[in-house]
Each structure stands twice: as structure tokens, then as C-alpha cells.
């Protein structure tokens, strides 16, 4: 029988210790819901513009709060795309489903069909693992229809419980984004576009 030399054994142990923790990827898109559209026969199209986020959040890595003033940027818990892209896709999907209107951002569409443009700015997103998520968001909605040039402005501060670990944190962020999307959709429906 052959034995490993002490150098080879030390090398194997050392390389094993260098192995990094696996990266876990998450998305803000919750599984498809059966939420009813409030505007099924809408003859309008929707564009959701890129979401504006604070610079420290505009990355794939999770940014979580620690205490009153600390933050941690996590290497092993990440969004499937940069956070602003995750947000835009989530808002486009949720608003499209709620309004019964397709998101045509970046696509050509027929002339004469009203287009609703939505801009969302995330003022703050504070996330404490095992505790809560606070989402502070503002938005503006405009229409391409003549005579409808006054934008609708809105704001929401959403707080959600985030029990458990990172999965609980993601669910809380999904719910907070969902609540903001519902408020935006309600504004659009109330405007009777």
C-alpha cells in the first residue's frame, strides 16, 4: 500500500479548506399567480422603464442591514440579475398581469394605441435577515394619449415581516414589490386610461 506523503496530504487538506460556499441565486419574480386582472379588456399597452435604485443596491449581491447603521454585502446570496433589472422585470410582469396589458418595453407597437409609461424609483430598501423588509418607493405614470399629459405620482412605504433566513427575506421583498405594483395598477385604473 502506498501512503501519501505529508506534503501531499497537507496540500489536499489546504485545497479543501479553500473551497468556497456555494452561491445561491434568487429572483423577485414569485411563481406565477392566478391574480385576476382588473382591466381585462384594456386597449392599452404598457412600458415599464428601468427602475431607479440607490447605487449601493444596484448589484447582484444581497445587501442586508446589520443593526442601525451597518450593512453587509453577501457574496453567497445573489439575485439572478442586477437588482434594478430584477425589479423592472417584476414590476412589468405584475403590472401586465394586473392590468391585462402586455409590456412592450423595447418593442415596436401600433400607432394610435395608448401607451402607459411607468417609472419607479426605489428610495430605500432596508432588509434585516430574520426580521423585516422596508421598501420605500415612488412612481410616476404617464400616458401617450392626447390631453393626458399630467403624470400620476405615487408613493408607498411597505413593511413586511421576513422570518427565517434568506428565503424568508426574498419572500418579504417579493411581497413588498407586489404591494407597490398593486398600488401603481390601482392608480392607472383610477385614471381611466
C-alpha atoms as an extended CHARMM CRD file, in Angstrom:
* protein
*
       193  EXT
         1         1  UNK       CA              0.0000000000        0.0000000000        0.0000000000  PROA      1               0.0000000000
         2         2  UNK       CA              1.1760000000        3.4350000000       -0.8130000000  PROA      2               0.0000000000
         3         3  UNK       CA              0.8560000000        6.2660000000        1.6370000000  PROA      3               0.0000000000
         4         4  UNK       CA              0.5070000000        9.9150000000        0.8210000000  PROA      4               0.0000000000
         5         5  UNK       CA              3.4900000000       11.9470000000        1.7150000000  PROA      5               0.0000000000
         6         6  UNK       CA              2.9070000000       14.5580000000        4.4350000000  PROA      6               0.0000000000
         7         7  UNK       CA              3.2840000000       17.3270000000        1.8400000000  PROA      7               0.0000000000
         8         8  UNK       CA              0.6280000000       15.8230000000       -0.4480000000  PROA      8               0.0000000000
         9         9  UNK       CA             -1.7370000000       15.2780000000        2.4850000000  PROA      9               0.0000000000
        10        10  UNK       CA             -1.2580000000       18.8790000000        3.6440000000  PROA      10              0.0000000000
        11        11  UNK       CA             -1.8960000000       20.1160000000        0.1190000000  PROA      11              0.0000000000
        12        12  UNK       CA             -5.1690000000       18.1480000000       -0.1390000000  PROA      12              0.0000000000
        13        13  UNK       CA             -6.3560000000       19.4380000000        3.2250000000  PROA      13              0.0000000000
        14        14  UNK       CA             -5.3680000000       23.0060000000        2.3170000000  PROA      14              0.0000000000
        15        15  UNK       CA             -7.1860000000       22.9090000000       -1.0130000000  PROA      15              0.0000000000
        16        16  UNK       CA            -10.3060000000       21.5050000000        0.6390000000  PROA      16              0.0000000000
        17        17  UNK       CA            -10.2940000000       24.3710000000        3.1190000000  PROA      17              0.0000000000
        18        18  UNK       CA            -10.1550000000       26.8970000000        0.2640000000  PROA      18              0.0000000000
        19        19  UNK       CA            -13.4130000000       25.6650000000       -1.2580000000  PROA      19              0.0000000000
        20        20  UNK       CA            -15.9520000000       28.4690000000       -1.1420000000  PROA      20              0.0000000000
        21        21  UNK       CA            -19.5590000000       28.1910000000       -0.0640000000  PROA      21              0.0000000000
        22        22  UNK       CA            -21.9850000000       27.6410000000       -2.9440000000  PROA      22              0.0000000000
        23        23  UNK       CA            -23.7000000000       30.7140000000       -4.3570000000  PROA      23              0.0000000000
        24        24  UNK       CA            -27.4980000000       30.7630000000       -4.0040000000  PROA      24              0.0000000000
        25        25  UNK       CA            -29.4080000000       32.6990000000       -6.6680000000  PROA      25              0.0000000000
        26        26  UNK       CA            -32.8210000000       34.2790000000       -6.0470000000  PROA      26              0.0000000000
        27        27  UNK       CA            -35.4060000000       36.2050000000       -8.0510000000  PROA      27              0.0000000000
        28        28  UNK       CA            -38.0390000000       38.8250000000       -7.2790000000  PROA      28              0.0000000000
        29        29  UNK       CA            -40.4190000000       37.0510000000       -9.6440000000  PROA      29              0.0000000000
        30        30  UNK       CA            -42.6640000000       34.9240000000       -7.4710000000  PROA      30              0.0000000000
        31        31  UNK       CA            -44.2040000000       31.8520000000       -9.0880000000  PROA      31              0.0000000000
        32        32  UNK       CA            -46.9800000000       32.7890000000      -11.4980000000  PROA      32              0.0000000000
        33        33  UNK       CA            -50.0520000000       33.8240000000       -9.5900000000  PROA      33              0.0000000000
        34        34  UNK       CA            -53.6580000000       33.4130000000      -10.5890000000  PROA      34              0.0000000000
        35        35  UNK       CA            -54.3420000000       37.0160000000       -9.6740000000  PROA      35              0.0000000000
        36        36  UNK       CA            -57.2910000000       38.4200000000      -11.5560000000  PROA      36              0.0000000000
        37        37  UNK       CA            -56.8290000000       41.2510000000      -13.9750000000  PROA      37              0.0000000000
        38        38  UNK       CA            -58.7770000000       44.3740000000      -13.0310000000  PROA      38              0.0000000000
        39        39  UNK       CA            -58.8450000000       45.6390000000      -16.6060000000  PROA      39              0.0000000000
        40        40  UNK       CA            -59.1190000000       42.5990000000      -18.9130000000  PROA      40              0.0000000000
        41        41  UNK       CA            -60.4170000000       44.4510000000      -21.9490000000  PROA      41              0.0000000000
        42        42  UNK       CA            -57.8900000000       47.2300000000      -21.7740000000  PROA      42              0.0000000000
        43        43  UNK       CA            -56.9340000000       48.6080000000      -25.1400000000  PROA      43              0.0000000000
        44        44  UNK       CA            -53.6280000000       49.9290000000      -23.9270000000  PROA      44              0.0000000000
        45        45  UNK       CA            -50.0000000000       48.9370000000      -23.8570000000  PROA      45              0.0000000000
        46        46  UNK       CA            -47.5390000000       49.1950000000      -21.0110000000  PROA      46              0.0000000000
        47        47  UNK       CA            -43.8880000000       50.2130000000      -20.7990000000  PROA      47              0.0000000000
        48        48  UNK       CA            -42.0140000000       49.8340000000      -17.5420000000  PROA      48              0.0000000000
        49        49  UNK       CA            -38.8660000000       51.9270000000      -17.7030000000  PROA      49              0.0000000000
        50        50  UNK       CA            -35.6420000000       50.9400000000      -15.9090000000  PROA      50              0.0000000000
        51        51  UNK       CA            -36.1280000000       51.1280000000      -12.1450000000  PROA      51              0.0000000000
        52        52  UNK       CA            -34.0040000000       53.7100000000      -10.3650000000  PROA      52              0.0000000000
        53        53  UNK       CA            -32.3100000000       52.2680000000       -7.2800000000  PROA      53              0.0000000000
        54        54  UNK       CA            -29.7790000000       53.6170000000       -4.7880000000  PROA      54              0.0000000000
        55        55  UNK       CA            -26.2760000000       52.9230000000       -6.0260000000  PROA      55              0.0000000000
        56        56  UNK       CA            -25.3860000000       50.6160000000       -3.1500000000  PROA      56              0.0000000000
        57        57  UNK       CA            -28.2770000000       48.3010000000       -4.0950000000  PROA      57              0.0000000000
        58        58  UNK       CA            -27.5800000000       48.1960000000       -7.8360000000  PROA      58              0.0000000000
        59        59  UNK       CA            -25.7340000000       44.8920000000       -7.8890000000  PROA      59              0.0000000000
        60        60  UNK       CA            -26.4420000000       41.1850000000       -7.8930000000  PROA      60              0.0000000000
        61        61  UNK       CA            -25.2430000000       40.5870000000       -4.3330000000  PROA      61              0.0000000000
        62        62  UNK       CA            -27.7150000000       40.8210000000       -1.4780000000  PROA      62              0.0000000000
        63        63  UNK       CA            -27.2630000000       43.9320000000        0.6430000000  PROA      63              0.0000000000
        64        64  UNK       CA            -28.5900000000       43.4120000000        4.1720000000  PROA      64              0.0000000000
        65        65  UNK       CA            -28.7270000000       45.6390000000        7.2260000000  PROA      65              0.0000000000
        66        66  UNK       CA            -26.8610000000       44.7850000000       10.4010000000  PROA      66              0.0000000000
        67        67  UNK       CA            -28.0590000000       46.8260000000       13.3230000000  PROA      67              0.0000000000
        68        68  UNK       CA            -28.8700000000       50.5080000000       13.0000000000  PROA      68              0.0000000000
        69        69  UNK       CA            -26.0580000000       51.6080000000       10.6870000000  PROA      69              0.0000000000
        70        70  UNK       CA            -24.2190000000       48.5810000000        9.3340000000  PROA      70              0.0000000000
        71        71  UNK       CA            -24.6480000000       46.7660000000        6.0330000000  PROA      71              0.0000000000
        72        72  UNK       CA            -23.2790000000       43.5060000000        4.6780000000  PROA      72              0.0000000000
        73        73  UNK       CA            -22.8100000000       42.7070000000        1.0190000000  PROA      73              0.0000000000
        74        74  UNK       CA            -23.2420000000       38.9610000000        0.6940000000  PROA      74              0.0000000000
        75        75  UNK       CA            -21.1730000000       37.0400000000       -1.8330000000  PROA      75              0.0000000000
        76        76  UNK       CA            -23.0500000000       33.7400000000       -1.4990000000  PROA      76              0.0000000000
        77        77  UNK       CA            -26.6330000000       35.1160000000       -1.7060000000  PROA      77              0.0000000000
        78        78  UNK       CA            -27.3120000000       36.8540000000       -5.0220000000  PROA      78              0.0000000000
        79        79  UNK       CA            -30.0790000000       37.9880000000       -7.3250000000  PROA      79              0.0000000000
        80        80  UNK       CA            -30.3210000000       36.1970000000      -10.6720000000  PROA      80              0.0000000000
        81        81  UNK       CA            -29.7110000000       39.5840000000      -12.3520000000  PROA      81              0.0000000000
        82        82  UNK       CA            -28.6150000000       43.0200000000      -11.1400000000  PROA      82              0.0000000000
        83        83  UNK       CA            -31.1950000000       44.2400000000       -8.6340000000  PROA      83              0.0000000000
        84        84  UNK       CA            -32.5680000000       47.0510000000      -10.8430000000  PROA      84              0.0000000000
        85        85  UNK       CA            -33.2020000000       44.5100000000      -13.6340000000  PROA      85              0.0000000000
        86        86  UNK       CA            -34.9320000000       42.1280000000      -11.2020000000  PROA      86              0.0000000000
        87        87  UNK       CA            -37.1700000000       44.9860000000      -10.0740000000  PROA      87              0.0000000000
        88        88  UNK       CA            -38.0590000000       46.1050000000      -13.6240000000  PROA      88              0.0000000000
        89        89  UNK       CA            -38.9600000000       42.5680000000      -14.6580000000  PROA      89              0.0000000000
        90        90  UNK       CA            -41.0500000000       42.0240000000      -11.5170000000  PROA      90              0.0000000000
        91        91  UNK       CA            -42.9470000000       45.3080000000      -11.9480000000  PROA      91              0.0000000000
        92        92  UNK       CA            -43.5110000000       44.6610000000      -15.6750000000  PROA      92              0.0000000000
        93        93  UNK       CA            -44.8050000000       41.1450000000      -15.0130000000  PROA      93              0.0000000000
        94        94  UNK       CA            -47.0410000000       42.1270000000      -12.0900000000  PROA      94              0.0000000000
        95        95  UNK       CA            -48.4780000000       45.2310000000      -13.7750000000  PROA      95              0.0000000000
        96        96  UNK       CA            -49.0240000000       43.4030000000      -17.0590000000  PROA      96              0.0000000000
        97        97  UNK       CA            -50.9310000000       40.6310000000      -15.2870000000  PROA      97              0.0000000000
        98        98  UNK       CA            -52.9640000000       43.0140000000      -13.1390000000  PROA      98              0.0000000000
        99        99  UNK       CA            -53.8910000000       45.3670000000      -15.9900000000  PROA      99              0.0000000000
       100       100  UNK       CA            -54.2680000000       42.7580000000      -18.7130000000  PROA      100             0.0000000000
       101       101  UNK       CA            -51.8270000000       44.8000000000      -20.7900000000  PROA      101             0.0000000000
       102       102  UNK       CA            -48.6310000000       43.4950000000      -22.3450000000  PROA      102             0.0000000000
       103       103  UNK       CA            -45.2840000000       45.0870000000      -21.5320000000  PROA      103             0.0000000000
       104       104  UNK       CA            -43.9610000000       46.3980000000      -24.8430000000  PROA      104             0.0000000000
       105       105  UNK       CA            -40.7880000000       47.9970000000      -23.5000000000  PROA      105             0.0000000000
       106       106  UNK       CA            -38.2490000000       47.9970000000      -26.3280000000  PROA      106             0.0000000000
       107       107  UNK       CA            -40.7480000000       46.6640000000      -28.8960000000  PROA      107             0.0000000000
       108       108  UNK       CA            -42.4820000000       48.3130000000      -31.8150000000  PROA      108             0.0000000000
       109       109  UNK       CA            -46.2110000000       48.7180000000      -31.3530000000  PROA      109             0.0000000000
       110       110  UNK       CA            -49.1160000000       50.0060000000      -33.4760000000  PROA      110             0.0000000000
       111       111  UNK       CA            -49.7000000000       53.7300000000      -33.7570000000  PROA      111             0.0000000000
       112       112  UNK       CA            -52.7930000000       55.0710000000      -32.0370000000  PROA      112             0.0000000000
       113       113  UNK       CA            -52.8510000000       52.5460000000      -29.2010000000  PROA      113             0.0000000000
       114       114  UNK       CA            -52.4740000000       54.2700000000      -25.8240000000  PROA      114             0.0000000000
       115       115  UNK       CA            -49.1750000000       53.5080000000      -24.1160000000  PROA      115             0.0000000000
       116       116  UNK       CA            -48.8590000000       53.8360000000      -20.3570000000  PROA      116             0.0000000000
       117       117  UNK       CA            -45.2870000000       54.5000000000      -19.1730000000  PROA      117             0.0000000000
       118       118  UNK       CA            -44.3170000000       53.6580000000      -15.6010000000  PROA      118             0.0000000000
       119       119  UNK       CA            -41.1840000000       54.8910000000      -13.8540000000  PROA      119             0.0000000000
       120       120  UNK       CA            -40.3540000000       53.5610000000      -10.3850000000  PROA      120             0.0000000000
       121       121  UNK       CA            -37.7210000000       54.9340000000       -8.0300000000  PROA      121             0.0000000000
       122       122  UNK       CA            -36.6890000000       52.9140000000       -5.0080000000  PROA      122             0.0000000000
       123       123  UNK       CA            -35.8530000000       55.4840000000       -2.3510000000  PROA      123             0.0000000000
       124       124  UNK       CA            -34.7380000000       52.8780000000        0.1980000000  PROA      124             0.0000000000
       125       125  UNK       CA            -34.7850000000       49.1670000000        0.7140000000  PROA      125             0.0000000000
       126       126  UNK       CA            -33.7490000000       48.0130000000        4.1530000000  PROA      126             0.0000000000
       127       127  UNK       CA            -33.6210000000       44.2670000000        4.7320000000  PROA      127             0.0000000000
       128       128  UNK       CA            -32.8390000000       42.5820000000        8.0450000000  PROA      128             0.0000000000
       129       129  UNK       CA            -32.3930000000       38.7990000000        7.8670000000  PROA      129             0.0000000000
       130       130  UNK       CA            -34.8610000000       37.0730000000       10.1900000000  PROA      130             0.0000000000
       131       131  UNK       CA            -36.6680000000       40.3220000000       10.9480000000  PROA      131             0.0000000000
       132       132  UNK       CA            -38.2250000000       42.5480000000        8.2770000000  PROA      132             0.0000000000
       133       133  UNK       CA            -38.0390000000       44.3690000000        4.9570000000  PROA      133             0.0000000000
       134       134  UNK       CA            -38.8810000000       48.0530000000        4.4910000000  PROA      134             0.0000000000
       135       135  UNK       CA            -39.4120000000       49.2670000000        0.9180000000  PROA      135             0.0000000000
       136       136  UNK       CA            -39.8160000000       52.9840000000        0.2080000000  PROA      136             0.0000000000
       137       137  UNK       CA            -40.8410000000       53.5520000000       -3.4250000000  PROA      137             0.0000000000
       138       138  UNK       CA            -42.1350000000       56.4160000000       -5.5670000000  PROA      138             0.0000000000
       139       139  UNK       CA            -43.5250000000       56.2500000000       -9.0850000000  PROA      139             0.0000000000
       140       140  UNK       CA            -44.8730000000       58.2890000000      -11.9470000000  PROA      140             0.0000000000
       141       141  UNK       CA            -47.2840000000       57.1380000000      -14.6190000000  PROA      141             0.0000000000
       142       142  UNK       CA            -47.8150000000       58.9230000000      -17.9280000000  PROA      142             0.0000000000
       143       143  UNK       CA            -49.9980000000       58.2430000000      -20.9440000000  PROA      143             0.0000000000
       144       144  UNK       CA            -49.3380000000       58.7970000000      -24.6280000000  PROA      144             0.0000000000
       145       145  UNK       CA            -52.9780000000       59.8310000000      -25.1480000000  PROA      145             0.0000000000
       146       146  UNK       CA            -53.5530000000       63.4280000000      -26.1680000000  PROA      146             0.0000000000
       147       147  UNK       CA            -54.9200000000       65.5020000000      -23.3410000000  PROA      147             0.0000000000
       148       148  UNK       CA            -53.4590000000       63.1250000000      -20.7510000000  PROA      148             0.0000000000
       149       149  UNK       CA            -50.1090000000       64.8130000000      -20.1870000000  PROA      149             0.0000000000
       150       150  UNK       CA            -50.3250000000       65.2690000000      -16.4160000000  PROA      150             0.0000000000
       151       151  UNK       CA            -48.4080000000       62.4440000000      -14.7400000000  PROA      151             0.0000000000
       152       152  UNK       CA            -49.8260000000       60.4760000000      -11.8540000000  PROA      152             0.0000000000
       153       153  UNK       CA            -47.4240000000       60.4720000000       -8.9180000000  PROA      153             0.0000000000
       154       154  UNK       CA            -47.4620000000       57.9300000000       -6.1190000000  PROA      154             0.0000000000
       155       155  UNK       CA            -45.5160000000       56.8380000000       -3.0930000000  PROA      155             0.0000000000
       156       156  UNK       CA            -45.5880000000       53.8480000000       -0.7470000000  PROA      156             0.0000000000
       157       157  UNK       CA            -43.7160000000       52.7300000000        2.3260000000  PROA      157             0.0000000000
       158       158  UNK       CA            -44.1910000000       48.9830000000        2.6860000000  PROA      158             0.0000000000
       159       159  UNK       CA            -43.0670000000       46.9000000000        5.6590000000  PROA      159             0.0000000000
       160       160  UNK       CA            -43.0990000000       43.1120000000        5.5670000000  PROA      160             0.0000000000
       161       161  UNK       CA            -42.0700000000       40.5330000000        8.1250000000  PROA      161             0.0000000000
       162       162  UNK       CA            -39.0910000000       38.4410000000        6.9600000000  PROA      162             0.0000000000
       163       163  UNK       CA            -38.9230000000       35.4070000000        9.2490000000  PROA      163             0.0000000000
       164       164  UNK       CA            -36.2570000000       32.7660000000        8.9250000000  PROA      164             0.0000000000
       165       165  UNK       CA            -33.2760000000       33.0070000000        6.6600000000  PROA      165             0.0000000000
       166       166  UNK       CA            -32.6330000000       34.3380000000        3.1700000000  PROA      166             0.0000000000
       167       167  UNK       CA            -35.6570000000       32.5880000000        1.6410000000  PROA      167             0.0000000000
       168       168  UNK       CA            -37.8890000000       34.4630000000        4.0970000000  PROA      168             0.0000000000
       169       169  UNK       CA            -36.1330000000       37.6890000000        3.1770000000  PROA      169             0.0000000000
       170       170  UNK       CA            -36.7370000000       37.0730000000       -0.5470000000  PROA      170             0.0000000000
       171       171  UNK       CA            -40.4270000000       36.2760000000        0.0480000000  PROA      171             0.0000000000
       172       172  UNK       CA            -40.7990000000       39.5190000000        2.0220000000  PROA      172             0.0000000000
       173       173  UNK       CA            -39.1690000000       41.5210000000       -0.7940000000  PROA      173             0.0000000000
       174       174  UNK       CA            -41.3970000000       39.7940000000       -3.3750000000  PROA      174             0.0000000000
       175       175  UNK       CA            -44.4750000000       40.7000000000       -1.3090000000  PROA      175             0.0000000000
       176       176  UNK       CA            -43.3350000000       44.3130000000       -0.8970000000  PROA      176             0.0000000000
       177       177  UNK       CA            -42.7620000000       44.6970000000       -4.6580000000  PROA      177             0.0000000000
       178       178  UNK       CA            -46.1530000000       43.0580000000       -5.2860000000  PROA      178             0.0000000000
       179       179  UNK       CA            -47.8620000000       45.5620000000       -2.9800000000  PROA      179             0.0000000000
       180       180  UNK       CA            -46.2150000000       48.5100000000       -4.7530000000  PROA      180             0.0000000000
       181       181  UNK       CA            -47.2540000000       47.0850000000       -8.1490000000  PROA      181             0.0000000000
       182       182  UNK       CA            -50.8690000000       46.7890000000       -6.9530000000  PROA      182             0.0000000000
       183       183  UNK       CA            -50.8670000000       50.4360000000       -5.8800000000  PROA      183             0.0000000000
       184       184  UNK       CA            -49.4700000000       51.5110000000       -9.2470000000  PROA      184             0.0000000000
       185       185  UNK       CA            -52.1100000000       49.4220000000      -11.0540000000  PROA      185             0.0000000000
       186       186  UNK       CA            -54.8450000000       50.9610000000       -8.8920000000  PROA      186             0.0000000000
       187       187  UNK       CA            -53.5990000000       54.4370000000       -9.8590000000  PROA      187             0.0000000000
       188       188  UNK       CA            -53.7210000000       53.5110000000      -13.5520000000  PROA      188             0.0000000000
       189       189  UNK       CA            -57.2350000000       52.0700000000      -13.2860000000  PROA      189             0.0000000000
       190       190  UNK       CA            -58.4570000000       55.1000000000      -11.3080000000  PROA      190             0.0000000000
       191       191  UNK       CA            -57.1620000000       57.3830000000      -14.0830000000  PROA      191             0.0000000000
       192       192  UNK       CA            -59.4510000000       55.5150000000      -16.5400000000  PROA      192             0.0000000000
       193       193  UNK       CA            -56.8260000000       55.1940000000      -19.2350000000  PROA      193             0.0000000000
